[in-house]
Amino acid sequence: MRERPDRAAAALAEAGLSSVEVGRLDLLDPASVSAFADHWLETDRPPHILVNCAGVTPPMRLEHDARGYEVRFATNHLGHFQLTLTQH
């Protein structure tokens, strides 16, 4: 998986949204989801909106994450669910 927070920040700055904070979040990795949520909660800012729309396309072959879940299910559902539960 490729992460490019630098490209996201540059695109936001180009659009005049340089005050938007960009963070790393890998929905397939529960530790990454927890770290992202913990960082957000430490800022003591309330989330105004949470859009759970990121997803992964079907792999060419059956793949599983480190926990044994199918990759598409883990990314498209479990990662979003974990993030939503920790945002309170």
C-alpha positions in Angstrom: 0.0 0.0 0.0 1.2 3.4 -0.8 0.8 6.4 1.5 1.4 9.9 0.3 0.5 12.4 3.1 3.0 14.8 1.5 1.0 14.8 -1.7 -2.3 15.2 0.1 -0.9 18.2 2.1 0.5 19.8 -1.1 -2.9 19.3 -2.9 -4.7 20.9 0.0 -2.3 23.8 0.1 -2.7 24.3 -3.6 -6.5 24.4 -3.1 -6.1 27.1 -0.4 -6.7 24.7 2.4 -3.3 24.7 4.1 -4.9 24.8 7.6 -6.3 21.3 7.0 -4.2 18.7 9.0 -3.1 15.5 7.1 -2.4 12.3 9.0 -1.4 8.8 8.3 -4.2 6.2 8.6 -4.0 2.6 7.3 -7.5 1.1 7.7 -6.1 -2.4 7.3 -3.8 -2.0 10.4 -5.7 -1.8 13.7 -2.6 -0.3 15.4 -2.6 2.5 12.8 -6.3 3.2 13.4 -5.7 3.3 17.1 -2.7 5.6 16.7 -4.6 8.0 14.4 -7.6 8.1 16.8 -5.4 8.5 19.9 -3.5 11.4 18.2 -6.8 13.0 17.3 -8.3 12.6 20.8 -5.1 14.1 22.3 -5.8 17.3 20.4 -9.0 17.7 22.4 -10.8 18.9 19.3 -14.2 17.5 18.6 -14.7 15.8 15.2 -17.2 17.8 13.3 -17.7 15.2 10.6 -16.4 11.7 9.9 -16.7 10.4 6.4 -16.1 6.7 6.2 -15.7 6.2 2.4 -12.1 4.9 1.8 -11.9 1.5 0.5 -9.9 -1.0 -1.4 -10.7 -2.7 -4.8 -10.9 -6.5 -4.9 -7.4 -8.1 -5.1 -6.6 -10.4 -7.9 -6.4 -13.3 -5.5 -7.7 -14.0 -2.0 -5.6 -12.1 0.6 -5.8 -11.9 4.3 -4.6 -9.3 6.8 -2.4 -10.1 9.8 -5.5 -11.0 11.9 -6.8 -13.5 9.2 -9.6 -11.4 7.8 -10.1 -11.0 4.1 -8.4 -7.7 3.0 -11.4 -6.0 1.4 -13.7 -6.7 4.3 -11.0 -5.6 6.8 -10.3 -2.4 5.1 -13.8 -1.4 3.9 -15.7 -2.4 7.1 -13.6 -3.3 10.1 -11.2 -0.3 9.8 -14.0 2.2 9.5 -15.9 0.5 12.4 -12.8 0.7 14.7 -12.2 4.3 13.8 -15.8 5.3 14.4 -15.9 3.6 17.8 -12.7 5.4 19.0 -13.9 8.9 18.0 -15.9 9.6 21.2 
